[in-house]
Amino acid sequence: MDRIQKLLDFLQTSPNDNFLKHALALEYIKINDPAKARSLFEEILTKSPDYVGSYYQLAKLLEQTGEKENAITWYEKGMVAAKKAGDDHAYKELQSAYEDLVY
């Protein structure tokens, strides 16, 4: 069984598990299915705006698909969430990617 199917199976029993959704989104990126990845990241962040790790991944995905303004918005939201969570590492990572994109 492939990784995507395993994650989908796990999500059947734990449909609200953000870690599983995040992992599944990363797998979709690996197989070049940005629409499914984006949908999962947006679902995670809509329901759990404190799930800091997904901001970077969503913004980077948007950046790669040519949606610069949306990417900037998600980097900004991520920096706010990381600051609120006290996650300095995530904040610096988001800030660096943001600055690379903006400047």
C-alpha positions as CSV (number, residue, x, y, z in Angstrom):
1,M,0.0,0.0,0.0
2,D,1.4,3.4,-0.9
3,R,1.8,6.3,1.6
4,I,-1.2,8.3,0.3
5,Q,-3.5,5.3,0.8
6,K,-2.1,4.6,4.2
7,L,-2.7,8.3,5.2
8,L,-6.2,8.2,3.8
9,D,-6.9,5.0,5.8
10,F,-5.7,6.6,9.0
11,L,-7.8,9.7,8.3
12,Q,-10.9,7.4,8.1
13,T,-10.5,6.7,11.8
14,S,-9.1,10.1,12.8
15,P,-10.7,12.6,10.4
16,N,-9.7,15.7,12.4
17,D,-6.0,14.8,12.8
18,N,-4.1,17.8,11.4
19,F,-0.8,15.9,11.5
20,L,-2.2,13.3,9.1
21,K,-3.7,15.9,6.8
22,H,-0.5,17.9,6.7
23,A,1.5,14.7,5.9
24,L,-1.1,13.8,3.2
25,A,-0.7,17.3,1.7
26,L,3.0,16.9,1.5
27,E,2.5,13.6,-0.3
28,Y,0.3,15.3,-2.8
29,I,3.0,17.8,-3.4
30,K,5.5,15.0,-4.1
31,I,3.2,13.6,-6.8
32,N,2.6,17.0,-8.3
33,D,-1.0,17.4,-7.2
34,P,-0.9,21.0,-5.9
35,A,-4.7,21.4,-5.9
36,K,-5.3,18.6,-3.4
37,A,-2.3,19.8,-1.3
38,R,-3.6,23.3,-1.2
39,S,-7.1,22.2,-0.2
40,L,-5.8,20.2,2.7
41,F,-3.5,23.0,3.9
42,E,-6.4,25.5,3.7
43,E,-8.7,23.1,5.5
44,I,-6.2,22.7,8.3
45,L,-5.6,26.5,8.7
46,T,-9.3,27.3,8.5
47,K,-10.1,24.9,11.3
48,S,-6.9,25.2,13.3
49,P,-5.2,28.6,12.7
50,D,-2.7,27.7,15.4
51,Y,-1.3,24.8,13.3
52,V,1.8,26.8,12.5
53,G,3.7,24.3,10.3
54,S,1.1,24.4,7.5
55,Y,1.5,28.2,6.9
56,Y,4.9,27.8,5.4
57,Q,4.0,24.8,3.3
58,L,0.9,26.5,1.9
59,A,2.6,29.8,1.2
60,K,5.6,28.0,-0.5
61,L,3.1,26.0,-2.6
62,L,1.3,29.2,-3.7
63,E,4.6,30.8,-4.5
64,Q,5.6,27.8,-6.7
65,T,2.3,27.9,-8.5
66,G,2.7,31.6,-9.3
67,E,0.3,33.0,-6.7
68,K,2.7,35.5,-5.2
69,E,0.1,37.7,-3.5
70,N,-1.7,34.8,-1.9
71,A,1.7,33.4,-0.8
72,I,2.6,36.8,0.8
73,T,-0.8,36.8,2.7
74,W,-0.2,33.3,4.0
75,Y,3.4,34.0,5.1
76,E,2.0,37.1,7.0
77,K,-0.7,35.1,8.6
78,G,1.8,32.4,9.5
79,M,4.2,35.0,11.1
80,V,1.3,36.2,13.3
81,A,0.3,32.7,14.3
82,A,3.9,31.7,15.1
83,K,4.5,34.9,17.1
84,K,1.2,34.2,19.0
85,A,2.3,30.5,19.6
86,G,5.8,31.7,20.8
87,D,7.4,29.6,18.0
88,D,10.5,31.6,17.2
89,H,11.9,29.0,14.8
90,A,8.8,28.9,12.7
91,Y,8.5,32.7,12.8
92,K,12.1,33.1,11.5
93,E,11.5,30.5,8.8
94,L,8.3,32.2,7.6
95,Q,9.9,35.7,7.8
96,S,12.9,34.6,5.8
97,A,10.7,33.1,3.0
98,Y,8.5,36.2,3.1
99,E,11.5,38.5,2.7
100,D,12.9,36.4,-0.1
101,L,9.6,36.7,-1.9
102,V,8.9,40.4,-1.2
103,Y,12.3,42.0,-1.6
